[in-house]
């Protein structure tokens, strides 16, 4: 019993390092207009730990937009069995078109109008 309680407090403390009020959504598809931005997913590290080597200024261009890192929060992970720390991944639409991007192992259909 003691170890279960200790494990729970350790896991809650790790999640507290991220903003547990910022529950990062995972989208399978998004529709945007040019210039619009949306959080499409979260990038997590090991269960219960913040991902390492996260550069807040990192961007990655896609065919119709740009991916960038956002605020710290938590994602609901089936692998981890609950909420775990993560950083937002934001898609910003740059030109009209359709594409499928992959973020943290999840494929997301993007339509830019």
Secondary structure as GFF3:
##gff-version 3
##sequence-region A 1 113
A	DSSP	alpha_helix	2	16	.	.	.	ID=ss1
A	DSSP	beta_strand	29	32	.	.	.	ID=ss2
A	DSSP	beta_strand	37	44	.	.	.	ID=ss3
A	DSSP	beta_strand	59	61	.	.	.	ID=ss4
A	DSSP	beta_strand	65	77	.	.	.	ID=ss5
A	DSSP	beta_strand	82	93	.	.	.	ID=ss6
A	DSSP	beta_strand	97	103	.	.	.	ID=ss7
A	DSSP	beta_strand	106	112	.	.	.	ID=ss8
###
